[in-house]
Amino acid sequence: MATTLHTIRFPNESAAYRAAHDELLDAEMALRRQTEEVAALRRQLPLGGAIREDYRFAESADPSDVASSRPVRMSELFAPGKETLVLYSFMYGPEMKHACPLCTSILDSLDGEAPHITQRVNLAVVAKSPLRRIRELAISRGWRKLWLLSSAGNSYNADYHAENAKGNQLPVLNVFVRRDGDIHHAYATELLYAPSEAGQEGRHVDPIWPLWNVFDYTPDGRGTDWHPKLAY
């Protein structure tokens, strides 16, 4: 006899539905355990390599003026008392006519989460395009909370594999930590570079991307022929 996991029941559910849902719930509980096990493995990674240089980015000096710009070093992205920096590279290179729709979808939601995230860690978003293009995109999307940077004047994207040898941009999340005054690489979403599996795509930044997680709750799932767009 199957173990009853809880006593909650929904109106007019069948015995077959309950039996199948209890089997699913066992799998969800196992996934919950594995999610924490994987997170623990990330936390146990040895300290990564020190950064090659204190990268100089460009940030907006005046959010109301798309042309305003000032330099900011990577070391200045660390607020007092916060020793971790989450730096997301999104696909918007100088030769790209439009920003990547998928990355844009991620940032649409991350903009709302930024005030919560930055209570514990530093968060910034970087793209290879000139700062003015990034600011114009931000205004068109309504992004107000994200710390947006341009890496047009440095090698950060190439060094941390958000740009390949052909200059194509890649969506990568890197984490850095500051230890004894030095900045070290701590983690990257390397699943992007791992061998692909049928039906999986990259899925390397899915944990920060609510869109697909919502679809995973639905009977139709993610589907195979739909991706987010810049406009509908």
N, C-alpha and C positions, 0 to 999 in steps of 0.2 A: 504494500500500500504506500502511495506517495505521501511524503511528509507535507503537512499543511504549513505553509510559510507564514501566513497571516490570516486574519479573519475578515479582511475587507472584501466586500463583494459589490458589484455594480448592477444596476437595474437590468433584469431579464437576461443576465449572462447565462450561457449554457454550461453544462458540466465539461463538455469538450473544450470550450473556451478557457475555463478555469484550469483544466489539466495542462493545456498547451501553454498558458500564461505562467503557470508555476514552473514549467520546464524552462521557459524563457527567463524567468526571474533567477533561477539557479545560474544560468549563463551570465546574466547581468551582474550578479554578485561576484562571480569569478572574474569578470572583466574589471569590476571595481577593485578587487584585490590586485590584479595584474597591473592596473593603472598606477596604483600606489607603489608597487614593486619596481616598475620602470622609473617612476619619479625618484625613488630612493637610489636607484643605480645612477641617475643623473647627478644627484647630490653627492655621491661618493666618488665622482670622477676626480682624478688628481688635478692639481692646478695646471692649466694650459700654459702655452708659451706667452712670454711678455710681448706687448705690441712693438712693432718695429720702430714706430715713431709716434709722437703725440699728434695724431692726425688733425689737420686744420680743415674744418668744414666752414660753410657759410650758413648763417641763420638770418632771420628777418630782424632788423633793428626796429621796425615799426609795422605791426601787423596790418595797419590800415593803408600802408604804402607798399605795393608789390615790388617797387624798385629798390626799396631800402635793404641794405645788406651789411653784415658785419661778420668778422671771423670769430669762430669759437673752436677751441681745442677739445679733443676728446676728454682730456682731464677735467675740463670745465663742465662736462656733462654729468659729473658726479656731485650731487648736492651734499652738504655737510651731514654726516651721519648715515648716508646711504652708500654702501660699498658695492652695489650691484647695478649694472647697466644693461638693459634690454634694448638692443638696437636692431630694428627691422628694416631690411633693404627691400624696397619695392621697385617693380619693373617700370621705370620711366626714364629711359636714356635720352640723350640729346637728339638722337636720330629717330626716335619713336614719335609718330604723329599724335598718338594718344597714350595715356597711361594704361597699363594692363588692367582690364576690367576685373579680373579676379583679385589682384592686389587691392584695387580700389574698393571692392566689396569688403575685404578684410579691414581696411582703414576706416570705412564708413562706421563700422561697429566699434573698432578700437578707439576711435575718437571719443565715443561716449564713455568707454571704460577707463580712459586715461586718468581722470582724477582719482579713481579708486586704486589703480595700479601704482600710481606715484606716491601713495601713502607709505609704501614699503620699499619700492625700488625705483631707480631712474629709468625713464622710457624715452626713446627718441626714434624717429623714422627718417631714413636717408634714401636719397635717389641721386642718380648721376646727372640729371638734368640741371641746368642753371637754376638758381634759386627763384628767379622771377617766374619761370614756368611752373615750379612747384607751388608757389604762392597763388598763382592764378588758378591752378587746379584746386587747391584747398578752399579758395573762396567759392568756386563753382560747386563744390561738394558740401559746403557748410562746415568744414572742419575748423574747430575753434580751440580744441584742447591738445592736439598733438604737437609735439616739439619736432618741427620739420627742418631737415638739414639737406644741404647740397654737398655732394662729394665730387663735384665737377673738377675741383682743383687738387685732388689727391688720389692715391692709389688704394684707398680703403676697399672699394668694391672688388677689385681684382685680388687684393691680398686675402680677403675673407670670403672669396668664392661666390660673390654676388654678381660676378661678371666673368664670362668665359674668355678664352683666348681670341675669339672673334669679336669681342665687344658686346655680345648679347647679354642682357641683364637677366638676373635670376632672383627669385623671391626667397630670401634666406633670413632667418632669425638667428642672430648671434647674441651671446651673453658674455659680458666681461665683468671682472671683479677687480677691486683695488685692494692690494695687500702690501702693507708697509710702504705706501707711497707709489708702488708700481702697479701698472694696469696689466692684467693677464686675461687671455681668452679662457673662458670657462666651458662654453658649450655652443654647438651649432646644430641646426636641424639637418643633419647629414642624411636623413632618410631620403632627401631629395636626390642624392647621388647614388643611393643603393640600387641594386638590380630591381627592375620593375616587375610587378606581378599583375596578372590579368585582373582587370576591373578595379585596380587599386589607385591608379594615377600616382601622384606624389604623396599626398596626405601628410606631408611633413609638418605643415603648420595648421592642420585641422583643429588642434586643441584651442587655438585662439580665434577660430573662424566659426561663429555661431550658425551661419547659413546651413552648412551641411549637417551639423549636429541636429538642427531642427528637422530637416528632411529625413534623417535616419529614424526619427520617431514615427514616421508616417508609413502607411501601407505601400505607397509607390516608391518610397526610398529616394535616393539621389537621382535616379534615372540615368540614362546613358547619353542623352543628346541635348542637355540643357546646361548652360553656364551663365553666370551673371553677366549683365551688360552695363555699359556706362549710362544708358538711358533706355526707357521702355515706352 
